[in-house]
């Protein structure tokens, strides 16, 4: 019995060992390569951007106050509407001022009659004095009376001029073009000259944006800029979509302060924006929050890659490129400015590099892959303030732009691409 059991065990062991030996000798199956999106780098002329925040200000703003005291009789404007310089806004009760004007006109008529009489008496005194029929003292008295009558008339005429001004000021008119606010004081209320704020008016044809540039940035990027250069800027309002391509308002610098603020180490700069927009365009309003982008003057072409293609390790920023045999390679890079979802590369890549578009999220250096070639789309992203950034550079427009954009990379691109054209 024991002999039979031992024989069965030995037979099972033999079969198991044979099976294992067969499995070891069978060839191992290879795993399929991972499919990864790859693309050629693109080349763009770019400018370094600097972003600042600001509040829009109207070039002209008026807190409208009456020049005379009186009672409001009429409000002649629609609140919140555009007005023109000279438009009637408030009408004060002008009857007291008309009465003063009439009274002074009557006094002037009387003074003119008295002056004419004084002139006649002086002329008579001169003739009598020549005939020795009147003493010199009496003649001088009549001359003095004439001068007094003339002075009284001059004083009354000055009072009439002031009274007419007060009558004119009873009609309160717009001192500037712009948009008017609400009426702070309504019909029937008394207003005090130079104190009561009737409403406010802000000009709307242009808007100012003041912002501060730190001293280091100014010296490195804008030291040669003057207000006469009209350096171009673009602006984004609060609530508009974020991104490099969402700055629809164009303006220019028209004021640069004459000194650095010693307390903050910044220079005050002002940009002006034309606000004569069409009805379909949102209007710029004073007090609005704004984000200003200012580009440095220098334009240079740079290699551009998606920002997600850049990885970070303990030491470097890096990009994975496709090498020989479709094996990923590690390339340390120096990154530049961010333009929407794309990042400029200062060094580390060449124009011929093919990159892993989605970066090192699922792959790593030395890994073989199955490349899926795609084309990078950068349309709608502003890389400069110039229209030449509207489309990816091709061989033809690189050659065309080469005389305008000077850098070592331009020479390399032209030499490589011109031969292919």
URNORMO-V389046 format. One record per residue. N is the residue number from 0. BURIAL is # if it has 9 or more other C-alpha atoms within 8 Angstrom, else .. Layout:
n;burial
N;BURIAL
N;BURIAL
This chain:
n;burial
0;.
1;.
2;.
3;.
4;.
5;.
6;.
7;.
8;.
9;.
10;.
11;.
12;.
13;.
14;.
15;.
16;.
17;.
18;.
19;.
20;.
21;.
22;.
23;.
24;.
25;.
26;.
27;.
28;.
29;.
30;.
31;.
32;.
33;.
34;.
35;#
36;#
37;#
38;#
39;#
40;#
41;#
42;#
43;#
44;#
45;#
46;#
47;.
48;#
49;.
50;.
51;#
52;#
53;#
54;#
55;#
56;#
57;#
58;#
59;.
60;#
61;.
62;#
63;#
64;#
65;#
66;.
67;#
68;#
69;#
70;#
71;#
72;#
73;.
74;#
75;.
76;.
77;.
78;.
79;.
80;#
81;.
82;#
83;#
84;#
85;.
86;.
87;#
88;#
89;#
90;#
91;#
92;#
93;.
94;.
95;.
96;#
97;#
98;.
99;#
100;#
101;.
102;.
103;#
104;#
105;.
106;#
107;#
108;.
109;.
110;#
111;#
112;.
113;#
114;#
115;.
116;.
117;#
118;#
119;.
120;#
121;#
122;.
123;.
124;#
125;#
126;.
127;#
128;#
129;.
130;.
131;.
132;.
133;#
134;.
135;.
136;.
137;#
138;#
139;.
140;.
141;#
142;#
143;.
144;#
145;#
146;.
147;.
148;#
149;#
150;.
151;#
152;#
153;.
154;.
155;#
156;#
157;.
158;#
159;#
160;.
161;.
162;#
163;#
164;.
165;#
166;#
167;.
168;#
169;#
170;#
171;#
172;#
173;#
174;.
175;#
176;#
177;#
178;#
179;#
180;#
181;.
182;.
183;.
184;.
185;.
186;#
187;.
188;.
189;.
190;#
191;#
192;#
193;.
194;.
195;#
196;#
197;#
198;#
199;#
200;#
201;#
202;#
203;#
204;.
205;#
206;#
207;#
208;#
209;#
210;#
211;#
212;#
213;#
214;#
215;.
216;#
217;#
218;.
219;.
220;.
221;#
222;.
223;.
224;.
225;.
226;#
227;.
228;.
229;#
230;#
231;#
232;#
233;#
234;#
235;#
236;#
237;.
238;.
239;.
240;.
241;.
242;.
243;#
244;.
245;#
246;#
247;.
248;.
249;#
250;#
251;#
252;#
253;#
254;.
255;#
256;.
257;.
258;.
259;#
260;#
261;.
262;.
263;.
264;#
265;#
266;#
267;#
268;#
269;#
270;#
271;#
272;#
273;#
274;#
275;.
276;#
277;.
278;.
279;.
280;.
281;.
282;.
283;.
284;#
285;#
286;.
287;#
288;#
289;#
290;#
291;#
292;#
293;#
294;#
295;#
296;.
297;.
298;#
299;#
300;#
301;#
302;#
303;#
304;#
305;#
306;#
307;#
308;#
309;#
310;#
311;.
312;.
313;.
314;.
315;.
316;#
317;#
318;#
319;#
320;#
321;#
322;.
323;.
324;.
325;#
326;#
327;#
328;#
329;#
330;#
331;#
332;#
333;#
334;#
335;.
336;.
337;#
338;#
339;#
340;.
341;#
342;#
343;#
344;#
345;#
346;.
347;#
348;#
349;.
350;#
351;.
352;#
353;#
354;#
355;#
356;#
357;.
358;#
359;#
360;.
361;.
362;.
363;.
364;#
365;.
366;.
367;#
368;#
369;#
370;#
371;.
372;.
373;.
374;.
375;.
376;.
377;.
378;.
379;.
380;#
381;#
382;#
383;#
384;.
385;.
386;.
387;.
388;#
389;#
390;.
391;#
392;#
393;.
394;#
395;#
396;.
397;#
398;#
399;.
400;.
401;#
402;.
403;.
404;#
405;.
406;.
407;.
408;.
409;#
410;#
411;.
412;#
413;#
414;.
415;.
416;#
417;#
418;.
419;.
420;.
